């Protein structure tokens, strides 16, 4: 068991991306190089799909993005969904929809 100070240091290190575990994966930053198969998939969606993707306060969109590791952008006015990332990341995001 870790002392209280050690646990706090571990928490701070995980938040800064210095400590990586399954519970605290490294956060992606814009400085990271994009994969060779990076691309953008565009989908036309319905009003119901847009409502599902956004979820309450945008939480569903954030969760899908976090789980698939893809960047997701929803253009509500045009009902267009853009999924950015590697081929695998885009496939994971599409599977959820």
Steps between C-alpha positions, in 0.01 A plus 500: 500500500630842410529786744265794449778719353606228258142450385465875437825505303377203297173678425678819391743300284213316333319827427816643342541191282815388681348190657321255274284208601192336355289729718697810399609472135720775361306796371536581134635842419500699181880479488491124444567392143195384312505141368575434133144378441347812660187609320155651527172318445190712444150367562157653442283423804140544612366724777459195724859393438623851585303495824649158590855608417481815707335341798440701812738794498721341234601212730420225247713667234790531746466136604493373140806712424682372809418133437576503127794742538364690197423870474129555444340819380129546446366779280146523633373751247595280203457166683851394400730294719877502447717228648875561497773254587678191380307240303458288816381796709245602237375141469455478880299825507278391209431167670339686791262686266 
